[in-house]
Amino acid sequence: MKKIILIFSIIFSAQMHSDDLFKNLLSNLGAPLSEIGFVKKSTTSSDGVEIIYYEKGAGNKTLLFIHGYGCNSKYWWAQLQHFSKNYRVISIDIGGHGQSGTNRDDYTMANFGADVVAVMNQENIEQSYLIGHSMGGPVALEAAVVLQDRVTAIIGVDTFHNIAKGPASPFVKLMVNTMFRFRQSSSTNDAVTKQFREDANLDLKNWVSQKAETTDPRASRGSLSSIIAMDYPTQLKKINVPIITLNSRFWMDTEVEEGQKEYSKYEVSFIDEVGHYVMMEKPTYFNRWLDGVLDERTIN
């Protein structure tokens, strides 16, 4: 009986803490990261685009957070505050997003990856975990292709759903790009809506939708085109680091067996009753999961 009561207390405590952290996140949506002690910095990517990033913390482990499509560095608020207590933490605005430059000629996963490389080089980081949500996953992969053994692991958040899949056909690319070009605002809103469950918090949902819709149009179109053109099998052959991801069962199916056949260092965990924005919708759960992943690995 005591054991049952203890388990119930732990679960109840976790739920309450999750609610508190989620409420704190909602009250800080859009707030400058300087309010939680992060220093705004900048560097220049390989194609001359200014890249804004934020840094705080110290230690022998660096965590570099990479946002997804239509997002920015602030989407990691609940993680930045938590992990900067024990790690050196960096959150980046990739080109065309947040406060980074929009003068990019070609918005591709490779160029987004180069943004991450530029920050790593600017900060003289020899070892880092690359943590990417959604599109941030393939961005991290492209960065790892360049950085090689400077990456300890790639950690994904609702991403890497089908890494055994090559790029979409030219016909599919044309159809998607054409539809998006003529219906960008409505297509973006529809996409974001489908990423949330019906019981999702409306304030968070509206905030995410608004941010996605106001992202630079060229960056949005380029991102989408590059996502569907991503050639995972080819790029995976160029790296040798673990890929560990926490995926929702809601938004998109994850092809685990096919992925593990394609890349032996591919690990997937699942979380239920949450939409696509796992780290925002269930921040305490995600932070504890990431704490566990980091505890299992050390930087030499």
HUCORKA-V689596 format. One record per pair of residues at least 6 apart in sequence whose C-alpha atoms are under 6 Angstrom apart, sorted by the first residue. I is the first residue (numbers start at 1). GAP is how many residues later the second one is. D is the distance in whole Angstrom. If there is no record, write none. Layout:
[[I GAP D] [I GAP D]]
//
This chain:
[[18 266 5] [38 16 6] [38 17 5] [38 18 5] [39 15 5] [39 16 5] [40 13 6] [40 14 5] [41 11 6] [41 12 5] [41 13 6] [42 9 5] [42 10 4] [42 11 6] [43 7 6] [43 8 5] [44 6 5] [44 7 6] [45 70 5] [45 73 5] [49 52 5] [50 50 6] [50 51 5] [51 49 5] [52 41 6] [52 48 5] [53 38 6] [53 39 4] [53 40 6] [54 36 5] [54 37 5] [55 34 6] [55 35 5] [56 32 6] [56 33 5] [57 27 5] [57 30 6] [57 31 4] [57 32 6] [58 29 5] [58 30 4] [59 28 5] [59 29 6] [61 26 6] [62 26 5] [62 27 6] [62 66 5] [63 26 5] [63 65 6] [63 66 5] [64 26 5] [64 27 6] [64 66 5] [64 67 6] [65 26 5] [65 66 5] [65 67 6] [66 26 6] [66 65 6] [66 66 5] [66 70 5] [67 65 6] [67 66 5] [67 69 5] [68 65 5] [68 66 5] [68 67 4] [68 68 5] [69 66 6] [70 142 4] [70 145 6] [72 21 5] [72 25 6] [72 26 5] [73 18 5] [73 19 5] [73 20 5] [93 7 6] [94 18 6] [95 6 6] [96 6 4] [96 123 5] [107 115 5] [108 118 5] [109 30 5] [109 117 6] [110 32 6] [112 27 6] [113 26 5] [113 29 5] [113 30 4] [117 26 6] [126 24 5] [127 23 5] [127 24 6] [128 23 5] [128 24 6] [129 22 6] [129 23 5] [129 24 5] [130 10 6] [130 24 5] [131 23 6] [131 24 5] [131 25 6] [132 24 5] [133 23 6] [133 24 5] [134 24 6] [134 25 5] [137 19 6] [137 22 6] [145 93 6] [145 94 6] [153 88 5] [153 89 5] [154 89 5] [155 88 6] [155 89 5] [155 90 5] [156 89 4] [157 88 6] [157 89 5] [157 90 6] [158 88 6] [158 89 4] [158 90 6] [161 93 4] [161 94 6] [162 93 5] [163 69 5] [163 96 5] [164 69 6] [164 95 5] [164 98 6] [166 65 5] [166 66 6] [167 62 4] [167 63 5] [167 64 5] [168 60 6] [168 61 6] [185 28 6] [189 20 6] [192 17 6] [195 56 6] [195 80 6] [195 81 5] [196 79 5] [197 78 6] [242 23 5] [243 23 5] [244 23 5] [244 24 6] [245 23 5] [246 22 6] [246 23 5] [246 24 6] [247 23 5] [248 22 6] [248 23 5] [249 23 6] [250 25 6] [260 6 6] [279 7 6]]
//
